[in-house]
Amino acid sequence: MLIDWPPHPMHPETGLRGYVLNVYVEPRARRRGLARRLMQLADDEFARRGVTYAILHATGQGRPLYERPGWIGTTEMAKALPAAPV
C-alpha cells in the first residue's frame, strides 16, 4: 500500500512511502517460495507506481525473507497509546 509521509532523507523527492503489511503464509504452505513471490510482486508494483522507498515491520522469523532481496533494519520504535475518553 502507499501511505502519505513527509519527505525524508531516504526519499526527499516525494511525500509517499510504500508499506508492506501483513505478509503471512499458512504454516503448511511455507517453504515453497510464496512469500518471496509476494514480496517480488510488491517490489514490482512499487516500481510501477514510482515509489522509491518502502517500509515493513518484520518478525524475527520473517526477517531473513526480507533481508535477502535487500530490505534492511531501521531504528524505528513503536508505542501503543491509550484511547481518548469518549
PDB file as gemmi writes it, atoms N, CA and C in Angstrom:
CRYST1    1.000    1.000    1.000  90.00  90.00  90.00 P 1                      
ATOM      1  N   MET A   1       0.828  -1.178   0.000  1.00  0.00           N  
ATOM      2  CA  MET A   1       0.000   0.000   0.000  1.00  0.00           C  
ATOM      3  C   MET A   1       0.876   1.246   0.000  1.00  0.00           C  
ATOM      4  N   LEU A   2       0.294   2.377  -0.320  1.00  0.00           N  
ATOM      5  CA  LEU A   2       1.006   3.652  -0.289  1.00  0.00           C  
ATOM      6  C   LEU A   2       0.480   4.466   0.875  1.00  0.00           C  
ATOM      7  N   ILE A   3       1.374   5.127   1.581  1.00  0.00           N  
ATOM      8  CA  ILE A   3       0.958   5.994   2.674  1.00  0.00           C  
ATOM      9  C   ILE A   3       1.576   7.372   2.488  1.00  0.00           C  
ATOM     10  N   ASP A   4       0.818   8.391   2.856  1.00  0.00           N  
ATOM     11  CA  ASP A   4       1.355   9.754   2.843  1.00  0.00           C  
ATOM     12  C   ASP A   4       2.371   9.860   3.961  1.00  0.00           C  
ATOM     13  N   TRP A   5       3.515  10.424   3.649  1.00  0.00           N  
ATOM     14  CA  TRP A   5       4.577  10.563   4.641  1.00  0.00           C  
ATOM     15  C   TRP A   5       5.405  11.769   4.247  1.00  0.00           C  
ATOM     16  N   PRO A   6       5.741  12.624   5.169  1.00  0.00           N  
ATOM     17  CA  PRO A   6       6.552  13.781   4.780  1.00  0.00           C  
ATOM     18  C   PRO A   6       7.865  13.343   4.133  1.00  0.00           C  
ATOM     19  N   PRO A   7       8.391  14.138   3.221  1.00  0.00           N  
ATOM     20  CA  PRO A   7       9.693  13.798   2.646  1.00  0.00           C  
ATOM     21  C   PRO A   7      10.715  13.511   3.754  1.00  0.00           C  
ATOM     22  N   HIS A   8      11.630  12.647   3.432  1.00  0.00           N  
ATOM     23  CA  HIS A   8      12.571  12.107   4.414  1.00  0.00           C  
ATOM     24  C   HIS A   8      13.931  12.019   3.728  1.00  0.00           C  
ATOM     25  N   PRO A   9      15.042  12.015   4.460  1.00  0.00           N  
ATOM     26  CA  PRO A   9      16.349  11.917   3.796  1.00  0.00           C  
ATOM     27  C   PRO A   9      16.475  10.702   2.862  1.00  0.00           C  
ATOM     28  N   MET A  10      15.759   9.619   3.158  1.00  0.00           N  
ATOM     29  CA  MET A  10      15.827   8.440   2.284  1.00  0.00           C  
ATOM     30  C   MET A  10      14.930   8.577   1.050  1.00  0.00           C  
ATOM     31  N   HIS A  11      13.979   9.508   1.071  1.00  0.00           N  
ATOM     32  CA  HIS A  11      13.111   9.766  -0.079  1.00  0.00           C  
ATOM     33  C   HIS A  11      12.706  11.243  -0.078  1.00  0.00           C  
ATOM     34  N   PRO A  12      13.680  12.147  -0.308  1.00  0.00           N  
ATOM     35  CA  PRO A  12      13.411  13.592  -0.200  1.00  0.00           C  
ATOM     36  C   PRO A  12      12.524  14.148  -1.310  1.00  0.00           C  
ATOM     37  N   GLU A  13      12.354  13.408  -2.383  1.00  0.00           N  
ATOM     38  CA  GLU A  13      11.628  13.956  -3.528  1.00  0.00           C  
ATOM     39  C   GLU A  13      10.135  13.665  -3.495  1.00  0.00           C  
ATOM     40  N   THR A  14       9.661  12.905  -2.514  1.00  0.00           N  
ATOM     41  CA  THR A  14       8.248  12.544  -2.515  1.00  0.00           C  
ATOM     42  C   THR A  14       7.690  12.444  -1.102  1.00  0.00           C  
ATOM     43  N   GLY A  15       6.395  12.665  -0.994  1.00  0.00           N  
ATOM     44  CA  GLY A  15       5.699  12.526   0.278  1.00  0.00           C  
ATOM     45  C   GLY A  15       4.941  11.215   0.359  1.00  0.00           C  
ATOM     46  N   LEU A  16       5.356  10.234  -0.427  1.00  0.00           N  
ATOM     47  CA  LEU A  16       4.734   8.908  -0.390  1.00  0.00           C  
ATOM     48  C   LEU A  16       5.758   7.869   0.013  1.00  0.00           C  
ATOM     49  N   ARG A  17       5.281   6.840   0.626  1.00  0.00           N  
ATOM     50  CA  ARG A  17       6.135   5.740   1.040  1.00  0.00           C  
ATOM     51  C   ARG A  17       5.343   4.457   0.819  1.00  0.00           C  
ATOM     52  N   GLY A  18       6.020   3.440   0.328  1.00  0.00           N  
ATOM     53  CA  GLY A  18       5.381   2.141   0.227  1.00  0.00           C  
ATOM     54  C   GLY A  18       5.341   1.483   1.597  1.00  0.00           C  
ATOM     55  N   TYR A  19       4.337   0.666   1.826  1.00  0.00           N  
ATOM     56  CA  TYR A  19       4.213  -0.027   3.103  1.00  0.00           C  
ATOM     57  C   TYR A  19       3.708  -1.438   2.843  1.00  0.00           C  
ATOM     58  N   VAL A  20       4.477  -2.411   3.263  1.00  0.00           N  
ATOM     59  CA  VAL A  20       4.085  -3.819   3.140  1.00  0.00           C  
ATOM     60  C   VAL A  20       3.498  -4.221   4.481  1.00  0.00           C  
ATOM     61  N   LEU A  21       2.296  -4.729   4.458  1.00  0.00           N  
ATOM     62  CA  LEU A  21       1.569  -5.028   5.685  1.00  0.00           C  
ATOM     63  C   LEU A  21       1.026  -6.456   5.662  1.00  0.00           C  
ATOM     64  N   ASN A  22       1.283  -7.179   6.722  1.00  0.00           N  
ATOM     65  CA  ASN A  22       0.674  -8.492   6.959  1.00  0.00           C  
ATOM     66  C   ASN A  22       0.982  -9.556   5.905  1.00  0.00           C  
ATOM     67  N   VAL A  23       2.253  -9.748   5.622  1.00  0.00           N  
ATOM     68  CA  VAL A  23       2.643 -10.880   4.774  1.00  0.00           C  
ATOM     69  C   VAL A  23       2.582 -12.128   5.651  1.00  0.00           C  
ATOM     70  N   TYR A  24       1.767 -13.068   5.272  1.00  0.00           N  
ATOM     71  CA  TYR A  24       1.601 -14.279   6.081  1.00  0.00           C  
ATOM     72  C   TYR A  24       1.313 -15.455   5.165  1.00  0.00           C  
ATOM     73  N   VAL A  25       1.998 -16.559   5.422  1.00  0.00           N  
ATOM     74  CA  VAL A  25       1.756 -17.803   4.699  1.00  0.00           C  
ATOM     75  C   VAL A  25       1.413 -18.864   5.743  1.00  0.00           C  
ATOM     76  N   GLU A  26       0.325 -19.567   5.517  1.00  0.00           N  
ATOM     77  CA  GLU A  26      -0.087 -20.634   6.435  1.00  0.00           C  
ATOM     78  C   GLU A  26       1.079 -21.608   6.623  1.00  0.00           C  
ATOM     79  N   PRO A  27       1.274 -22.092   7.851  1.00  0.00           N  
ATOM     80  CA  PRO A  27       2.415 -22.981   8.114  1.00  0.00           C  
ATOM     81  C   PRO A  27       2.536 -24.162   7.151  1.00  0.00           C  
ATOM     82  N   ARG A  28       1.441 -24.777   6.784  1.00  0.00           N  
ATOM     83  CA  ARG A  28       1.528 -25.953   5.903  1.00  0.00           C  
ATOM     84  C   ARG A  28       1.900 -25.593   4.457  1.00  0.00           C  
ATOM     85  N   ALA A  29       1.853 -24.294   4.120  1.00  0.00           N  
ATOM     86  CA  ALA A  29       2.192 -23.862   2.755  1.00  0.00           C  
ATOM     87  C   ALA A  29       3.553 -23.171   2.685  1.00  0.00           C  
ATOM     88  N   ARG A  30       4.272 -23.138   3.786  1.00  0.00           N  
ATOM     89  CA  ARG A  30       5.556 -22.441   3.816  1.00  0.00           C  
ATOM     90  C   ARG A  30       6.656 -23.243   3.113  1.00  0.00           C  
ATOM     91  N   ARG A  31       7.761 -22.545   2.857  1.00  0.00           N  
ATOM     92  CA  ARG A  31       8.963 -23.121   2.222  1.00  0.00           C  
ATOM     93  C   ARG A  31       8.716 -23.498   0.761  1.00  0.00           C  
ATOM     94  N   ARG A  32       7.812 -22.793   0.108  1.00  0.00           N  
ATOM     95  CA  ARG A  32       7.516 -23.027  -1.314  1.00  0.00           C  
ATOM     96  C   ARG A  32       7.759 -21.785  -2.163  1.00  0.00           C  
ATOM     97  N   GLY A  33       8.263 -20.725  -1.524  1.00  0.00           N  
ATOM     98  CA  GLY A  33       8.540 -19.508  -2.272  1.00  0.00           C  
ATOM     99  C   GLY A  33       7.360 -18.559  -2.392  1.00  0.00           C  
ATOM    100  N   LEU A  34       6.259 -18.821  -1.692  1.00  0.00           N  
ATOM    101  CA  LEU A  34       5.078 -17.965  -1.813  1.00  0.00           C  
ATOM    102  C   LEU A  34       5.338 -16.556  -1.279  1.00  0.00           C  
ATOM    103  N   ALA A  35       5.904 -16.455  -0.093  1.00  0.00           N  
ATOM    104  CA  ALA A  35       6.182 -15.130   0.475  1.00  0.00           C  
ATOM    105  C   ALA A  35       7.217 -14.385  -0.367  1.00  0.00           C  
ATOM    106  N   ARG A  36       8.208 -15.096  -0.855  1.00  0.00           N  
ATOM    107  CA  ARG A  36       9.216 -14.467  -1.716  1.00  0.00           C  
ATOM    108  C   ARG A  36       8.544 -13.903  -2.970  1.00  0.00           C  
ATOM    109  N   ARG A  37       7.613 -14.654  -3.541  1.00  0.00           N  
ATOM    110  CA  ARG A  37       6.895 -14.190  -4.742  1.00  0.00           C  
ATOM    111  C   ARG A  37       6.010 -12.981  -4.419  1.00  0.00           C  
ATOM    112  N   LEU A  38       5.325 -13.022  -3.270  1.00  0.00           N  
ATOM    113  CA  LEU A  38       4.505 -11.877  -2.870  1.00  0.00           C  
ATOM    114  C   LEU A  38       5.359 -10.617  -2.729  1.00  0.00           C  
ATOM    115  N   MET A  39       6.534 -10.777  -2.134  1.00  0.00           N  
ATOM    116  CA  MET A  39       7.416  -9.621  -1.966  1.00  0.00           C  
ATOM    117  C   MET A  39       7.926  -9.107  -3.309  1.00  0.00           C  
ATOM    118  N   GLN A  40       8.189 -10.006  -4.246  1.00  0.00           N  
ATOM    119  CA  GLN A  40       8.612  -9.567  -5.577  1.00  0.00           C  
ATOM    120  C   GLN A  40       7.489  -8.790  -6.261  1.00  0.00           C  
ATOM    121  N   LEU A  41       6.264  -9.273  -6.115  1.00  0.00           N  
ATOM    122  CA  LEU A  41       5.122  -8.555  -6.688  1.00  0.00           C  
ATOM    123  C   LEU A  41       4.970  -7.175  -6.051  1.00  0.00           C  
ATOM    124  N   ALA A  42       5.183  -7.079  -4.734  1.00  0.00           N  
ATOM    125  CA  ALA A  42       5.119  -5.777  -4.067  1.00  0.00           C  
ATOM    126  C   ALA A  42       6.198  -4.844  -4.615  1.00  0.00           C  
ATOM    127  N   ASP A  43       7.426  -5.345  -4.736  1.00  0.00           N  
ATOM    128  CA  ASP A  43       8.514  -4.527  -5.289  1.00  0.00           C  
ATOM    129  C   ASP A  43       8.182  -4.068  -6.703  1.00  0.00           C  
ATOM    130  N   ASP A  44       7.649  -4.967  -7.507  1.00  0.00           N  
ATOM    131  CA  ASP A  44       7.285  -4.621  -8.884  1.00  0.00           C  
ATOM    132  C   ASP A  44       6.213  -3.537  -8.915  1.00  0.00           C  
ATOM    133  N   GLU A  45       5.222  -3.665  -8.039  1.00  0.00           N  
ATOM    134  CA  GLU A  45       4.142  -2.670  -8.000  1.00  0.00           C  
ATOM    135  C   GLU A  45       4.645  -1.325  -7.502  1.00  0.00           C  
ATOM    136  N   PHE A  46       5.520  -1.329  -6.505  1.00  0.00           N  
ATOM    137  CA  PHE A  46       6.106  -0.069  -6.063  1.00  0.00           C  
ATOM    138  C   PHE A  46       6.846   0.596  -7.225  1.00  0.00           C  
ATOM    139  N   ALA A  47       7.620  -0.177  -7.955  1.00  0.00           N  
ATOM    140  CA  ALA A  47       8.356   0.375  -9.098  1.00  0.00           C  
ATOM    141  C   ALA A  47       7.395   0.933 -10.141  1.00  0.00           C  
ATOM    142  N   ARG A  48       6.329   0.208 -10.423  1.00  0.00           N  
ATOM    143  CA  ARG A  48       5.349   0.656 -11.412  1.00  0.00           C  
ATOM    144  C   ARG A  48       4.722   1.987 -11.003  1.00  0.00           C  
ATOM    145  N   ARG A  49       4.543   2.181  -9.698  1.00  0.00           N  
ATOM    146  CA  ARG A  49       3.925   3.406  -9.194  1.00  0.00           C  
ATOM    147  C   ARG A  49       4.944   4.506  -8.894  1.00  0.00           C  
ATOM    148  N   GLY A  50       6.220   4.248  -9.136  1.00  0.00           N  
ATOM    149  CA  GLY A  50       7.248   5.252  -8.925  1.00  0.00           C  
ATOM    150  C   GLY A  50       7.642   5.440  -7.468  1.00  0.00           C  
ATOM    151  N   VAL A  51       7.335   4.475  -6.624  1.00  0.00           N  
ATOM    152  CA  VAL A  51       7.685   4.555  -5.203  1.00  0.00           C  
ATOM    153  C   VAL A  51       9.166   4.226  -5.059  1.00  0.00           C  
ATOM    154  N   THR A  52       9.895   5.090  -4.353  1.00  0.00           N  
ATOM    155  CA  THR A  52      11.343   4.901  -4.223  1.00  0.00           C  
ATOM    156  C   THR A  52      11.772   4.493  -2.822  1.00  0.00           C  
ATOM    157  N   TYR A  53      10.827   4.372  -1.895  1.00  0.00           N  
ATOM    158  CA  TYR A  53      11.164   3.980  -0.522  1.00  0.00           C  
ATOM    159  C   TYR A  53       9.966   3.256   0.066  1.00  0.00           C  
ATOM    160  N   ALA A  54      10.221   2.135   0.708  1.00  0.00           N  
ATOM    161  CA  ALA A  54       9.140   1.357   1.313  1.00  0.00           C  
ATOM    162  C   ALA A  54       9.583   0.829   2.670  1.00  0.00           C  
ATOM    163  N   ILE A  55       8.622   0.570   3.531  1.00  0.00           N  
ATOM    164  CA  ILE A  55       8.896   0.054   4.862  1.00  0.00           C  
ATOM    165  C   ILE A  55       8.032  -1.170   5.136  1.00  0.00           C  
ATOM    166  N   LEU A  56       8.434  -1.930   6.133  1.00  0.00           N  
ATOM    167  CA  LEU A  56       7.635  -3.025   6.670  1.00  0.00           C  
ATOM    168  C   LEU A  56       8.135  -3.309   8.067  1.00  0.00           C  
ATOM    169  N   HIS A  57       7.366  -4.052   8.813  1.00  0.00           N  
ATOM    170  CA  HIS A  57       7.778  -4.491  10.145  1.00  0.00           C  
ATOM    171  C   HIS A  57       7.934  -5.996  10.078  1.00  0.00           C  
ATOM    172  N   ALA A  58       9.091  -6.490  10.445  1.00  0.00           N  
ATOM    173  CA  ALA A  58       9.406  -7.916  10.313  1.00  0.00           C  
ATOM    174  C   ALA A  58       9.466  -8.599  11.668  1.00  0.00           C  
ATOM    175  N   THR A  59       8.946  -9.804  11.707  1.00  0.00           N  
ATOM    176  CA  THR A  59       9.166 -10.651  12.875  1.00  0.00           C  
ATOM    177  C   THR A  59      10.558 -11.257  12.746  1.00  0.00           C  
ATOM    178  N   GLY A  60      11.056 -11.808  13.830  1.00  0.00           N  
ATOM    179  CA  GLY A  60      12.342 -12.497  13.754  1.00  0.00           C  
ATOM    180  C   GLY A  60      12.317 -13.626  12.744  1.00  0.00           C  
ATOM    181  N   GLN A  61      11.204 -14.329  12.663  1.00  0.00           N  
ATOM    182  CA  GLN A  61      11.079 -15.439  11.721  1.00  0.00           C  
ATOM    183  C   GLN A  61      11.064 -14.945  10.275  1.00  0.00           C  
ATOM    184  N   GLY A  62      10.444 -13.797  10.033  1.00  0.00           N  
ATOM    185  CA  GLY A  62      10.344 -13.292   8.668  1.00  0.00           C  
ATOM    186  C   GLY A  62      11.540 -12.486   8.197  1.00  0.00           C  
ATOM    187  N   ARG A  63      12.365 -12.032   9.125  1.00  0.00           N  
ATOM    188  CA  ARG A  63      13.482 -11.149   8.771  1.00  0.00           C  
ATOM    189  C   ARG A  63      14.369 -11.698   7.637  1.00  0.00           C  
ATOM    190  N   PRO A  64      14.789 -12.970   7.655  1.00  0.00           N  
ATOM    191  CA  PRO A  64      15.648 -13.452   6.556  1.00  0.00           C  
ATOM    192  C   PRO A  64      14.983 -13.346   5.179  1.00  0.00           C  
ATOM    193  N   LEU A  65      13.674 -13.530   5.125  1.00  0.00           N  
ATOM    194  CA  LEU A  65      12.946 -13.400   3.859  1.00  0.00           C  
ATOM    195  C   LEU A  65      13.134 -12.005   3.278  1.00  0.00           C  
ATOM    196  N   TYR A  66      13.080 -10.994   4.128  1.00  0.00           N  
ATOM    197  CA  TYR A  66      13.176  -9.615   3.660  1.00  0.00           C  
ATOM    198  C   TYR A  66      14.622  -9.177   3.433  1.00  0.00           C  
ATOM    199  N   GLU A  67      15.533  -9.680   4.223  1.00  0.00           N  
ATOM    200  CA  GLU A  67      16.935  -9.281   4.072  1.00  0.00           C  
ATOM    201  C   GLU A  67      17.528  -9.769   2.754  1.00  0.00           C  
ATOM    202  N   ARG A  68      17.157 -10.948   2.300  1.00  0.00           N  
ATOM    203  CA  ARG A  68      17.737 -11.492   1.058  1.00  0.00           C  
ATOM    204  C   ARG A  68      17.576 -10.552  -0.130  1.00  0.00           C  
ATOM    205  N   PRO A  69      16.383  -9.971  -0.363  1.00  0.00           N  
ATOM    206  CA  PRO A  69      16.264  -9.054  -1.512  1.00  0.00           C  
ATOM    207  C   PRO A  69      16.639  -7.605  -1.212  1.00  0.00           C  
ATOM    208  N   GLY A  70      17.254  -7.343  -0.029  1.00  0.00           N  
ATOM    209  CA  GLY A  70      17.799  -6.016   0.206  1.00  0.00           C  
ATOM    210  C   GLY A  70      17.126  -5.148   1.247  1.00  0.00           C  
ATOM    211  N   TRP A  71      16.079  -5.613   1.899  1.00  0.00           N  
ATOM    212  CA  TRP A  71      15.488  -4.832   2.988  1.00  0.00           C  
ATOM    213  C   TRP A  71      16.491  -4.788   4.140  1.00  0.00           C  
ATOM    214  N   ILE A  72      16.536  -3.661   4.837  1.00  0.00           N  
ATOM    215  CA  ILE A  72      17.453  -3.517   5.964  1.00  0.00           C  
ATOM    216  C   ILE A  72      16.683  -3.085   7.213  1.00  0.00           C  
ATOM    217  N   GLY A  73      17.229  -3.406   8.367  1.00  0.00           N  
ATOM    218  CA  GLY A  73      16.621  -2.979   9.623  1.00  0.00           C  
ATOM    219  C   GLY A  73      16.804  -1.488   9.823  1.00  0.00           C  
ATOM    220  N   THR A  74      15.847  -0.865  10.514  1.00  0.00           N  
ATOM    221  CA  THR A  74      15.940   0.554  10.827  1.00  0.00           C  
ATOM    222  C   THR A  74      15.849   0.733  12.339  1.00  0.00           C  
ATOM    223  N   THR A  75      15.850   1.956  12.763  1.00  0.00           N  
ATOM    224  CA  THR A  75      15.792   2.252  14.193  1.00  0.00           C  
ATOM    225  C   THR A  75      14.375   2.568  14.659  1.00  0.00           C  
ATOM    226  N   GLU A  76      13.379   2.227  13.889  1.00  0.00           N  
ATOM    227  CA  GLU A  76      12.003   2.545  14.244  1.00  0.00           C  
ATOM    228  C   GLU A  76      11.592   1.925  15.583  1.00  0.00           C  
ATOM    229  N   MET A  77      10.793   2.661  16.310  1.00  0.00           N  
ATOM    230  CA  MET A  77      10.243   2.183  17.578  1.00  0.00           C  
ATOM    231  C   MET A  77       8.725   2.389  17.523  1.00  0.00           C  
ATOM    232  N   ALA A  78       8.008   1.760  18.431  1.00  0.00           N  
ATOM    233  CA  ALA A  78       6.553   1.885  18.448  1.00  0.00           C  
ATOM    234  C   ALA A  78       6.060   1.976  19.885  1.00  0.00           C  
ATOM    235  N   LYS A  79       4.863   2.538  20.036  1.00  0.00           N  
ATOM    236  CA  LYS A  79       4.233   2.641  21.348  1.00  0.00           C  
ATOM    237  C   LYS A  79       2.728   2.571  21.159  1.00  0.00           C  
ATOM    238  N   ALA A  80       2.060   1.729  21.924  1.00  0.00           N  
ATOM    239  CA  ALA A  80       0.601   1.697  21.919  1.00  0.00           C  
ATOM    240  C   ALA A  80       0.110   2.842  22.796  1.00  0.00           C  
ATOM    241  N   LEU A  81      -0.832   3.609  22.310  1.00  0.00           N  
ATOM    242  CA  LEU A  81      -1.349   4.753  23.053  1.00  0.00           C  
ATOM    243  C   LEU A  81      -2.763   4.454  23.550  1.00  0.00           C  
ATOM    244  N   PRO A  82      -3.100   4.905  24.741  1.00  0.00           N  
ATOM    245  CA  PRO A  82      -4.450   4.649  25.244  1.00  0.00           C  
ATOM    246  C   PRO A  82      -5.476   5.445  24.423  1.00  0.00           C  
ATOM    247  N   ALA A  83      -6.653   4.879  24.309  1.00  0.00           N  
ATOM    248  CA  ALA A  83      -7.718   5.555  23.579  1.00  0.00           C  
ATOM    249  C   ALA A  83      -8.183   6.777  24.365  1.00  0.00           C  
ATOM    250  N   ALA A  84      -8.536   7.821  23.660  1.00  0.00           N  
ATOM    251  CA  ALA A  84      -9.053   9.013  24.307  1.00  0.00           C  
ATOM    252  C   ALA A  84     -10.434   8.720  24.880  1.00  0.00           C  
ATOM    253  N   PRO A  85     -10.750   9.269  26.029  1.00  0.00           N  
ATOM    254  CA  PRO A  85     -12.089   9.053  26.594  1.00  0.00           C  
ATOM    255  C   PRO A  85     -13.150   9.610  25.650  1.00  0.00           C  
ATOM    256  N   VAL A  86     -14.241   8.902  25.585  1.00  0.00           N  
ATOM    257  CA  VAL A  86     -15.339   9.341  24.680  1.00  0.00           C  
ATOM    258  C   VAL A  86     -16.351  10.145  25.429  1.00  0.00           C  
TER     259      VAL A  86                                                      
END                                                                             
